[in-house]
Amino acid sequence: SCLLRRGRTTFHKRSSPTVPPLHSEHFKPCHEKDLAYCLNGGECFVIETLSGPHKHCKCREGYQGIRCDQFLPKTDSILSDPSKSRSCPPWS
């Protein structure tokens, strides 16, 4: 806390609570036996909750899903932008 002075009056200002870090004791790496839970190179971690531990995966780029089991193909900009697909081929 700090002191704020206004005239003859002194106020005590309390500091605001800090925000907990993104990584905390609630996030733990999976046990050795559960490391294969996440597929395609995903990182397995456990979140401790009141109802017990729950396994989750942090997927590598290009994958999604509960266990990183779904591949997300990269699409070409021509395929994703219909206006570019109307261009004429060079031989026309």
Gaussian input, Z-matrix of N, CA and C with variables (Angstrom, degrees):
# hf/3-21g

backbone

0 1
 N
 C     1     B1
 C     2     B2     1     A1
 N     3     B3     2     A2     1     D1
 C     4     B4     3     A3     2     D2
 C     5     B5     4     A4     3     D3
 N     6     B6     5     A5     4     D4
 C     7     B7     6     A6     5     D5
 C     8     B8     7     A7     6     D6
 N     9     B9     8     A8     7     D7
 C    10    B10     9     A9     8     D8
 C    11    B11    10    A10     9     D9
 N    12    B12    11    A11    10    D10
 C    13    B13    12    A12    11    D11
 C    14    B14    13    A13    12    D12
 N    15    B15    14    A14    13    D13
 C    16    B16    15    A15    14    D14
 C    17    B17    16    A16    15    D15
 N    18    B18    17    A17    16    D16
 C    19    B19    18    A18    17    D17
 C    20    B20    19    A19    18    D18
 N    21    B21    20    A20    19    D19
 C    22    B22    21    A21    20    D20
 C    23    B23    22    A22    21    D21
 N    24    B24    23    A23    22    D22
 C    25    B25    24    A24    23    D23
 C    26    B26    25    A25    24    D24
 N    27    B27    26    A26    25    D25
 C    28    B28    27    A27    26    D26
 C    29    B29    28    A28    27    D27
 N    30    B30    29    A29    28    D28
 C    31    B31    30    A30    29    D29
 C    32    B32    31    A31    30    D30
 N    33    B33    32    A32    31    D31
 C    34    B34    33    A33    32    D32
 C    35    B35    34    A34    33    D33
 N    36    B36    35    A35    34    D34
 C    37    B37    36    A36    35    D35
 C    38    B38    37    A37    36    D36
 N    39    B39    38    A38    37    D37
 C    40    B40    39    A39    38    D38
 C    41    B41    40    A40    39    D39
 N    42    B42    41    A41    40    D40
 C    43    B43    42    A42    41    D41
 C    44    B44    43    A43    42    D42
 N    45    B45    44    A44    43    D43
 C    46    B46    45    A45    44    D44
 C    47    B47    46    A46    45    D45
 N    48    B48    47    A47    46    D46
 C    49    B49    48    A48    47    D47
 C    50    B50    49    A49    48    D48
 N    51    B51    50    A50    49    D49
 C    52    B52    51    A51    50    D50
 C    53    B53    52    A52    51    D51
 N    54    B54    53    A53    52    D52
 C    55    B55    54    A54    53    D53
 C    56    B56    55    A55    54    D54
 N    57    B57    56    A56    55    D55
 C    58    B58    57    A57    56    D56
 C    59    B59    58    A58    57    D57
 N    60    B60    59    A59    58    D58
 C    61    B61    60    A60    59    D59
 C    62    B62    61    A61    60    D60
 N    63    B63    62    A62    61    D61
 C    64    B64    63    A63    62    D62
 C    65    B65    64    A64    63    D63
 N    66    B66    65    A65    64    D64
 C    67    B67    66    A66    65    D65
 C    68    B68    67    A67    66    D66
 N    69    B69    68    A68    67    D67
 C    70    B70    69    A69    68    D68
 C    71    B71    70    A70    69    D69
 N    72    B72    71    A71    70    D70
 C    73    B73    72    A72    71    D71
 C    74    B74    73    A73    72    D72
 N    75    B75    74    A74    73    D73
 C    76    B76    75    A75    74    D74
 C    77    B77    76    A76    75    D75
 N    78    B78    77    A77    76    D76
 C    79    B79    78    A78    77    D77
 C    80    B80    79    A79    78    D78
 N    81    B81    80    A80    79    D79
 C    82    B82    81    A81    80    D80
 C    83    B83    82    A82    81    D81
 N    84    B84    83    A83    82    D82
 C    85    B85    84    A84    83    D83
 C    86    B86    85    A85    84    D84
 N    87    B87    86    A86    85    D85
 C    88    B88    87    A87    86    D86
 C    89    B89    88    A88    87    D87
 N    90    B90    89    A89    88    D88
 C    91    B91    90    A90    89    D89
 C    92    B92    91    A91    90    D90
 N    93    B93    92    A92    91    D91
 C    94    B94    93    A93    92    D92
 C    95    B95    94    A94    93    D93
 N    96    B96    95    A95    94    D94
 C    97    B97    96    A96    95    D95
 C    98    B98    97    A97    96    D96
 N    99    B99    98    A98    97    D97
 C   100   B100    99    A99    98    D98
 C   101   B101   100   A100    99    D99
 N   102   B102   101   A101   100   D100
 C   103   B103   102   A102   101   D101
 C   104   B104   103   A103   102   D102
 N   105   B105   104   A104   103   D103
 C   106   B106   105   A105   104   D104
 C   107   B107   106   A106   105   D105
 N   108   B108   107   A107   106   D106
 C   109   B109   108   A108   107   D107
 C   110   B110   109   A109   108   D108
 N   111   B111   110   A110   109   D109
 C   112   B112   111   A111   110   D110
 C   113   B113   112   A112   111   D111
 N   114   B114   113   A113   112   D112
 C   115   B115   114   A114   113   D113
 C   116   B116   115   A115   114   D114
 N   117   B117   116   A116   115   D115
 C   118   B118   117   A117   116   D116
 C   119   B119   118   A118   117   D117
 N   120   B120   119   A119   118   D118
 C   121   B121   120   A120   119   D119
 C   122   B122   121   A121   120   D120
 N   123   B123   122   A122   121   D121
 C   124   B124   123   A123   122   D122
 C   125   B125   124   A124   123   D123
 N   126   B126   125   A125   124   D124
 C   127   B127   126   A126   125   D125
 C   128   B128   127   A127   126   D126
 N   129   B129   128   A128   127   D127
 C   130   B130   129   A129   128   D128
 C   131   B131   130   A130   129   D129
 N   132   B132   131   A131   130   D130
 C   133   B133   132   A132   131   D131
 C   134   B134   133   A133   132   D132
 N   135   B135   134   A134   133   D133
 C   136   B136   135   A135   134   D134
 C   137   B137   136   A136   135   D135
 N   138   B138   137   A137   136   D136
 C   139   B139   138   A138   137   D137
 C   140   B140   139   A139   138   D138
 N   141   B141   140   A140   139   D139
 C   142   B142   141   A141   140   D140
 C   143   B143   142   A142   141   D141
 N   144   B144   143   A143   142   D142
 C   145   B145   144   A144   143   D143
 C   146   B146   145   A145   144   D144
 N   147   B147   146   A146   145   D145
 C   148   B148   147   A147   146   D146
 C   149   B149   148   A148   147   D147
 N   150   B150   149   A149   148   D148
 C   151   B151   150   A150   149   D149
 C   152   B152   151   A151   150   D150
 N   153   B153   152   A152   151   D151
 C   154   B154   153   A153   152   D152
 C   155   B155   154   A154   153   D153
 N   156   B156   155   A155   154   D154
 C   157   B157   156   A156   155   D155
 C   158   B158   157   A157   156   D156
 N   159   B159   158   A158   157   D157
 C   160   B160   159   A159   158   D158
 C   161   B161   160   A160   159   D159
 N   162   B162   161   A161   160   D160
 C   163   B163   162   A162   161   D161
 C   164   B164   163   A163   162   D162
 N   165   B165   164   A164   163   D163
 C   166   B166   165   A165   164   D164
 C   167   B167   166   A166   165   D165
 N   168   B168   167   A167   166   D166
 C   169   B169   168   A168   167   D167
 C   170   B170   169   A169   168   D168
 N   171   B171   170   A170   169   D169
 C   172   B172   171   A171   170   D170
 C   173   B173   172   A172   171   D171
 N   174   B174   173   A173   172   D172
 C   175   B175   174   A174   173   D173
 C   176   B176   175   A175   174   D174
 N   177   B177   176   A176   175   D175
 C   178   B178   177   A177   176   D176
 C   179   B179   178   A178   177   D177
 N   180   B180   179   A179   178   D178
 C   181   B181   180   A180   179   D179
 C   182   B182   181   A181   180   D180
 N   183   B183   182   A182   181   D181
 C   184   B184   183   A183   182   D182
 C   185   B185   184   A184   183   D183
 N   186   B186   185   A185   184   D184
 C   187   B187   186   A186   185   D185
 C   188   B188   187   A187   186   D186
 N   189   B189   188   A188   187   D187
 C   190   B190   189   A189   188   D188
 C   191   B191   190   A190   189   D189
 N   192   B192   191   A191   190   D190
 C   193   B193   192   A192   191   D191
 C   194   B194   193   A193   192   D192
 N   195   B195   194   A194   193   D193
 C   196   B196   195   A195   194   D194
 C   197   B197   196   A196   195   D195
 N   198   B198   197   A197   196   D196
 C   199   B199   198   A198   197   D197
 C   200   B200   199   A199   198   D198
 N   201   B201   200   A200   199   D199
 C   202   B202   201   A201   200   D200
 C   203   B203   202   A202   201   D201
 N   204   B204   203   A203   202   D202
 C   205   B205   204   A204   203   D203
 C   206   B206   205   A205   204   D204
 N   207   B207   206   A206   205   D205
 C   208   B208   207   A207   206   D206
 C   209   B209   208   A208   207   D207
 N   210   B210   209   A209   208   D208
 C   211   B211   210   A210   209   D209
 C   212   B212   211   A211   210   D210
 N   213   B213   212   A212   211   D211
 C   214   B214   213   A213   212   D212
 C   215   B215   214   A214   213   D213
 N   216   B216   215   A215   214   D214
 C   217   B217   216   A216   215   D215
 C   218   B218   217   A217   216   D216
 N   219   B219   218   A218   217   D217
 C   220   B220   219   A219   218   D218
 C   221   B221   220   A220   219   D219
 N   222   B222   221   A221   220   D220
 C   223   B223   222   A222   221   D221
 C   224   B224   223   A223   222   D222
 N   225   B225   224   A224   223   D223
 C   226   B226   225   A225   224   D224
 C   227   B227   226   A226   225   D225
 N   228   B228   227   A227   226   D226
 C   229   B229   228   A228   227   D227
 C   230   B230   229   A229   228   D228
 N   231   B231   230   A230   229   D229
 C   232   B232   231   A231   230   D230
 C   233   B233   232   A232   231   D231
 N   234   B234   233   A233   232   D232
 C   235   B235   234   A234   233   D233
 C   236   B236   235   A235   234   D234
 N   237   B237   236   A236   235   D235
 C   238   B238   237   A237   236   D236
 C   239   B239   238   A238   237   D237
 N   240   B240   239   A239   238   D238
 C   241   B241   240   A240   239   D239
 C   242   B242   241   A241   240   D240
 N   243   B243   242   A242   241   D241
 C   244   B244   243   A243   242   D242
 C   245   B245   244   A244   243   D243
 N   246   B246   245   A245   244   D244
 C   247   B247   246   A246   245   D245
 C   248   B248   247   A247   246   D246
 N   249   B249   248   A248   247   D247
 C   250   B250   249   A249   248   D248
 C   251   B251   250   A250   249   D249
 N   252   B252   251   A251   250   D250
 C   253   B253   252   A252   251   D251
 C   254   B254   253   A253   252   D252
 N   255   B255   254   A254   253   D253
 C   256   B256   255   A255   254   D254
 C   257   B257   256   A256   255   D255
 N   258   B258   257   A257   256   D256
 C   259   B259   258   A258   257   D257
 C   260   B260   259   A259   258   D258
 N   261   B261   260   A260   259   D259
 C   262   B262   261   A261   260   D260
 C   263   B263   262   A262   261   D261
 N   264   B264   263   A263   262   D262
 C   265   B265   264   A264   263   D263
 C   266   B266   265   A265   264   D264
 N   267   B267   266   A266   265   D265
 C   268   B268   267   A267   266   D266
 C   269   B269   268   A268   267   D267
 N   270   B270   269   A269   268   D268
 C   271   B271   270   A270   269   D269
 C   272   B272   271   A271   270   D270
 N   273   B273   272   A272   271   D271
 C   274   B274   273   A273   272   D272
 C   275   B275   274   A274   273   D273

   B1=1.4490
   B2=1.5202
   B3=1.3308
   B4=1.4572
   B5=1.5190
   B6=1.3132
   B7=1.4552
   B8=1.5141
   B9=1.3209
   B10=1.4573
   B11=1.5179
   B12=1.3131
   B13=1.4646
   B14=1.5192
   B15=1.3176
   B16=1.4631
   B17=1.5237
   B18=1.2935
   B19=1.4616
   B20=1.5168
   B21=1.3146
   B22=1.4582
   B23=1.5238
   B24=1.3441
   B25=1.4603
   B26=1.5244
   B27=1.3154
   B28=1.4637
   B29=1.5181
   B30=1.3272
   B31=1.4592
   B32=1.5178
   B33=1.2986
   B34=1.4624
   B35=1.5189
   B36=1.3077
   B37=1.4619
   B38=1.5175
   B39=1.3104
   B40=1.4623
   B41=1.5196
   B42=1.3017
   B43=1.4609
   B44=1.5238
   B45=1.3253
   B46=1.4619
   B47=1.5263
   B48=1.3190
   B49=1.4695
   B50=1.5208
   B51=1.3022
   B52=1.4605
   B53=1.5172
   B54=1.3032
   B55=1.4603
   B56=1.5216
   B57=1.3315
   B58=1.4636
   B59=1.5229
   B60=1.3189
   B61=1.4669
   B62=1.5199
   B63=1.3410
   B64=1.4615
   B65=1.5227
   B66=1.3176
   B67=1.4647
   B68=1.5191
   B69=1.2982
   B70=1.4547
   B71=1.5126
   B72=1.3256
   B73=1.4578
   B74=1.5249
   B75=1.3294
   B76=1.4641
   B77=1.5292
   B78=1.3303
   B79=1.4576
   B80=1.5182
   B81=1.3230
   B82=1.4627
   B83=1.5218
   B84=1.3246
   B85=1.4672
   B86=1.5245
   B87=1.3140
   B88=1.4667
   B89=1.5225
   B90=1.3141
   B91=1.4601
   B92=1.5241
   B93=1.2970
   B94=1.4677
   B95=1.5297
   B96=1.3281
   B97=1.4671
   B98=1.5288
   B99=1.3357
   B100=1.4643
   B101=1.5260
   B102=1.3174
   B103=1.4614
   B104=1.5237
   B105=1.3251
   B106=1.4712
   B107=1.5309
   B108=1.3252
   B109=1.4701
   B110=1.5321
   B111=1.3314
   B112=1.4625
   B113=1.5272
   B114=1.3129
   B115=1.4563
   B116=1.5273
   B117=1.3167
   B118=1.4677
   B119=1.5274
   B120=1.3187
   B121=1.4633
   B122=1.5120
   B123=1.3385
   B124=1.4602
   B125=1.5198
   B126=1.3216
   B127=1.4636
   B128=1.5260
   B129=1.3278
   B130=1.4598
   B131=1.5277
   B132=1.3397
   B133=1.4580
   B134=1.5192
   B135=1.3159
   B136=1.4607
   B137=1.5200
   B138=1.3261
   B139=1.4591
   B140=1.5206
   B141=1.3273
   B142=1.4604
   B143=1.5274
   B144=1.3282
   B145=1.4579
   B146=1.5202
   B147=1.3108
   B148=1.4630
   B149=1.5205
   B150=1.3288
   B151=1.4684
   B152=1.5297
   B153=1.3232
   B154=1.4576
   B155=1.5129
   B156=1.3340
   B157=1.4673
   B158=1.5305
   B159=1.3326
   B160=1.4685
   B161=1.5242
   B162=1.3381
   B163=1.4674
   B164=1.5272
   B165=1.3288
   B166=1.4611
   B167=1.5169
   B168=1.3326
   B169=1.4605
   B170=1.5173
   B171=1.3093
   B172=1.4598
   B173=1.5172
   B174=1.3242
   B175=1.4682
   B176=1.5233
   B177=1.3302
   B178=1.4578
   B179=1.5153
   B180=1.3200
   B181=1.4603
   B182=1.5221
   B183=1.3266
   B184=1.4546
   B185=1.5150
   B186=1.3375
   B187=1.4630
   B188=1.5186
   B189=1.3204
   B190=1.4618
   B191=1.5168
   B192=1.3098
   B193=1.4567
   B194=1.5165
   B195=1.3074
   B196=1.4575
   B197=1.5206
   B198=1.3448
   B199=1.4682
   B200=1.5302
   B201=1.3314
   B202=1.4764
   B203=1.5262
   B204=1.3122
   B205=1.4641
   B206=1.5245
   B207=1.3355
   B208=1.4620
   B209=1.5223
   B210=1.3321
   B211=1.4579
   B212=1.5181
   B213=1.3227
   B214=1.4584
   B215=1.5195
   B216=1.3371
   B217=1.4649
   B218=1.5218
   B219=1.3242
   B220=1.4610
   B221=1.5166
   B222=1.3153
   B223=1.4611
   B224=1.5163
   B225=1.3071
   B226=1.4552
   B227=1.5233
   B228=1.3181
   B229=1.4620
   B230=1.5228
   B231=1.3360
   B232=1.4671
   B233=1.5263
   B234=1.3146
   B235=1.4599
   B236=1.5183
   B237=1.3316
   B238=1.4502
   B239=1.5226
   B240=1.3362
   B241=1.4599
   B242=1.5242
   B243=1.3440
   B244=1.4719
   B245=1.5236
   B246=1.3256
   B247=1.4654
   B248=1.5272
   B249=1.3241
   B250=1.4623
   B251=1.5201
   B252=1.3199
   B253=1.4579
   B254=1.5201
   B255=1.3232
   B256=1.4612
   B257=1.5222
   B258=1.3051
   B259=1.4628
   B260=1.5282
   B261=1.3194
   B262=1.4563
   B263=1.5178
   B264=1.3259
   B265=1.4641
   B266=1.5219
   B267=1.3297
   B268=1.4724
   B269=1.5196
   B270=1.3208
   B271=1.4669
   B272=1.5242
   B273=1.3240
   B274=1.4753
   B275=1.5083
   A1=108.91
   A2=116.52
   A3=120.22
   A4=109.00
   A5=116.11
   A6=121.80
   A7=109.46
   A8=116.63
   A9=122.70
   A10=106.75
   A11=116.62
   A12=119.41
   A13=109.25
   A14=115.20
   A15=122.31
   A16=106.58
   A17=115.56
   A18=118.91
   A19=109.87
   A20=116.99
   A21=121.42
   A22=111.92
   A23=117.62
   A24=120.98
   A25=109.89
   A26=116.29
   A27=121.94
   A28=108.99
   A29=116.36
   A30=122.24
   A31=108.65
   A32=116.39
   A33=121.62
   A34=107.60
   A35=116.35
   A36=120.80
   A37=108.29
   A38=115.99
   A39=120.55
   A40=109.39
   A41=114.87
   A42=118.77
   A43=109.27
   A44=115.55
   A45=119.80
   A46=109.65
   A47=117.40
   A48=119.36
   A49=110.84
   A50=115.73
   A51=119.76
   A52=110.22
   A53=115.06
   A54=121.16
   A55=107.30
   A56=118.04
   A57=118.95
   A58=110.97
   A59=117.89
   A60=120.52
   A61=111.06
   A62=115.42
   A63=120.79
   A64=110.93
   A65=116.77
   A66=120.89
   A67=107.27
   A68=117.05
   A69=120.04
   A70=109.65
   A71=115.27
   A72=119.59
   A73=112.05
   A74=118.45
   A75=121.62
   A76=111.69
   A77=117.47
   A78=122.39
   A79=108.22
   A80=116.63
   A81=120.71
   A82=109.29
   A83=117.71
   A84=119.39
   A85=110.11
   A86=116.49
   A87=120.68
   A88=110.04
   A89=115.39
   A90=121.00
   A91=108.77
   A92=116.22
   A93=122.62
   A94=111.78
   A95=117.35
   A96=121.18
   A97=112.52
   A98=118.17
   A99=121.87
   A100=113.27
   A101=118.78
   A102=120.54
   A103=112.76
   A104=118.30
   A105=121.38
   A106=111.94
   A107=118.09
   A108=121.30
   A109=110.78
   A110=117.50
   A111=121.86
   A112=109.08
   A113=115.87
   A114=121.95
   A115=111.02
   A116=116.11
   A117=123.92
   A118=113.26
   A119=116.39
   A120=120.63
   A121=115.02
   A122=117.76
   A123=120.61
   A124=111.27
   A125=115.91
   A126=122.11
   A127=109.62
   A128=116.26
   A129=122.21
   A130=110.33
   A131=116.19
   A132=120.65
   A133=108.94
   A134=115.81
   A135=123.12
   A136=108.34
   A137=115.91
   A138=121.47
   A139=107.23
   A140=116.03
   A141=121.57
   A142=108.31
   A143=116.52
   A144=121.44
   A145=108.87
   A146=116.22
   A147=120.24
   A148=111.65
   A149=116.61
   A150=119.68
   A151=112.35
   A152=117.55
   A153=121.02
   A154=111.94
   A155=117.46
   A156=121.29
   A157=111.67
   A158=115.70
   A159=121.83
   A160=108.93
   A161=116.91
   A162=121.94
   A163=109.95
   A164=115.03
   A165=122.83
   A166=108.46
   A167=115.37
   A168=120.68
   A169=110.67
   A170=115.61
   A171=122.07
   A172=104.90
   A173=116.13
   A174=121.33
   A175=111.85
   A176=114.71
   A177=121.02
   A178=108.81
   A179=115.52
   A180=120.84
   A181=109.32
   A182=116.04
   A183=121.15
   A184=113.76
   A185=117.48
   A186=121.09
   A187=110.15
   A188=115.07
   A189=121.45
   A190=108.86
   A191=116.37
   A192=121.66
   A193=111.07
   A194=115.94
   A195=121.33
   A196=111.09
   A197=116.63
   A198=120.85
   A199=111.78
   A200=117.33
   A201=123.34
   A202=110.39
   A203=116.28
   A204=121.36
   A205=113.42
   A206=118.24
   A207=120.90
   A208=109.83
   A209=115.65
   A210=122.09
   A211=109.56
   A212=116.86
   A213=122.43
   A214=108.26
   A215=118.40
   A216=119.11
   A217=110.50
   A218=115.62
   A219=119.96
   A220=107.22
   A221=116.22
   A222=119.92
   A223=109.60
   A224=115.47
   A225=121.88
   A226=108.10
   A227=117.44
   A228=120.65
   A229=111.40
   A230=118.51
   A231=120.86
   A232=109.99
   A233=116.98
   A234=119.57
   A235=112.12
   A236=117.42
   A237=119.55
   A238=112.79
   A239=119.43
   A240=122.50
   A241=108.92
   A242=117.88
   A243=120.63
   A244=113.69
   A245=119.05
   A246=120.15
   A247=111.17
   A248=118.45
   A249=121.31
   A250=112.18
   A251=117.83
   A252=120.03
   A253=112.13
   A254=118.26
   A255=121.45
   A256=112.16
   A257=117.72
   A258=119.45
   A259=109.90
   A260=116.25
   A261=121.63
   A262=110.14
   A263=117.79
   A264=119.70
   A265=110.04
   A266=118.84
   A267=121.86
   A268=113.51
   A269=119.87
   A270=121.04
   A271=113.30
   A272=119.13
   A273=119.73
   A274=112.22
   D1=161.28
   D2=179.52
   D3=-133.27
   D4=167.46
   D5=-179.28
   D6=-104.09
   D7=134.59
   D8=173.43
   D9=-117.34
   D10=128.65
   D11=-178.42
   D12=-112.37
   D13=130.96
   D14=174.05
   D15=-130.84
   D16=109.32
   D17=-177.31
   D18=62.18
   D19=-123.42
   D20=-179.50
   D21=-97.31
   D22=-1.69
   D23=-177.01
   D24=-97.96
   D25=137.04
   D26=177.38
   D27=-112.41
   D28=127.95
   D29=178.29
   D30=-107.77
   D31=143.66
   D32=174.25
   D33=-102.02
   D34=117.26
   D35=179.43
   D36=-101.72
   D37=124.83
   D38=178.32
   D39=-86.37
   D40=142.63
   D41=177.77
   D42=-73.32
   D43=148.78
   D44=-179.48
   D45=-73.73
   D46=152.44
   D47=-179.87
   D48=-64.36
   D49=147.90
   D50=-179.73
   D51=-83.44
   D52=152.27
   D53=177.76
   D54=-82.78
   D55=132.20
   D56=-179.74
   D57=-64.77
   D58=150.23
   D59=179.63
   D60=-64.41
   D61=155.29
   D62=-179.74
   D63=-59.92
   D64=-40.49
   D65=177.10
   D66=-95.41
   D67=124.10
   D68=-179.40
   D69=-136.98
   D70=-175.78
   D71=-179.62
   D72=-69.39
   D73=-7.63
   D74=178.78
   D75=-79.92
   D76=-21.17
   D77=178.25
   D78=-103.04
   D79=120.01
   D80=-178.94
   D81=-131.26
   D82=148.88
   D83=175.13
   D84=-64.30
   D85=151.59
   D86=177.80
   D87=-66.70
   D88=155.84
   D89=174.64
   D90=-65.97
   D91=156.40
   D92=-178.75
   D93=-50.54
   D94=-40.91
   D95=-177.68
   D96=-69.02
   D97=-17.94
   D98=-177.81
   D99=-104.30
   D100=4.05
   D101=-176.13
   D102=-62.22
   D103=-25.93
   D104=179.36
   D105=-83.72
   D106=2.56
   D107=179.98
   D108=-59.77
   D109=-43.17
   D110=179.34
   D111=-87.91
   D112=136.20
   D113=-177.08
   D114=-98.81
   D115=167.10
   D116=173.53
   D117=54.76
   D118=38.90
   D119=176.55
   D120=79.72
   D121=12.21
   D122=177.79
   D123=-68.39
   D124=152.64
   D125=-178.32
   D126=-98.02
   D127=122.44
   D128=-177.87
   D129=-87.61
   D130=134.44
   D131=173.43
   D132=-144.04
   D133=160.79
   D134=-177.47
   D135=-115.82
   D136=135.60
   D137=172.91
   D138=-107.80
   D139=122.76
   D140=177.98
   D141=-83.94
   D142=123.59
   D143=177.34
   D144=-126.09
   D145=175.41
   D146=178.28
   D147=-63.05
   D148=-29.78
   D149=-179.64
   D150=-87.24
   D151=1.25
   D152=178.43
   D153=119.89
   D154=179.93
   D155=-178.78
   D156=-77.43
   D157=143.93
   D158=178.65
   D159=-130.67
   D160=128.28
   D161=179.02
   D162=-80.57
   D163=140.83
   D164=177.06
   D165=-140.41
   D166=164.40
   D167=179.84
   D168=-125.89
   D169=141.02
   D170=168.46
   D171=-103.84
   D172=110.30
   D173=-172.87
   D174=-82.33
   D175=148.68
   D176=172.22
   D177=-70.85
   D178=160.61
   D179=177.90
   D180=-58.03
   D181=134.55
   D182=-179.91
   D183=98.11
   D184=-3.89
   D185=179.71
   D186=-131.13
   D187=152.37
   D188=176.44
   D189=-148.68
   D190=179.90
   D191=179.89
   D192=108.08
   D193=164.92
   D194=-177.55
   D195=-56.82
   D196=-39.02
   D197=-178.77
   D198=-115.66
   D199=20.52
   D200=-178.93
   D201=60.92
   D202=37.62
   D203=-175.17
   D204=-97.08
   D205=-0.75
   D206=-178.30
   D207=-111.56
   D208=122.35
   D209=179.87
   D210=-82.55
   D211=134.51
   D212=175.93
   D213=-109.04
   D214=99.29
   D215=-179.32
   D216=-67.34
   D217=144.46
   D218=176.01
   D219=-77.87
   D220=130.05
   D221=-179.61
   D222=-96.84
   D223=143.90
   D224=176.82
   D225=-71.48
   D226=147.76
   D227=-179.70
   D228=-61.24
   D229=-29.60
   D230=177.89
   D231=-66.32
   D232=-38.94
   D233=179.51
   D234=-70.55
   D235=-31.69
   D236=-176.72
   D237=-89.91
   D238=-13.87
   D239=179.93
   D240=-118.66
   D241=101.71
   D242=-176.26
   D243=-60.79
   D244=-27.27
   D245=-178.60
   D246=-67.31
   D247=-28.57
   D248=179.85
   D249=-78.34
   D250=-21.42
   D251=-177.89
   D252=-78.33
   D253=-6.36
   D254=-179.13
   D255=-90.40
   D256=1.97
   D257=-178.73
   D258=-70.31
   D259=152.09
   D260=-177.50
   D261=-82.09
   D262=144.39
   D263=176.08
   D264=-66.50
   D265=155.85
   D266=-175.29
   D267=-64.15
   D268=-22.01
   D269=-177.51
   D270=-87.36
   D271=-2.33
   D272=-177.85
   D273=-86.17

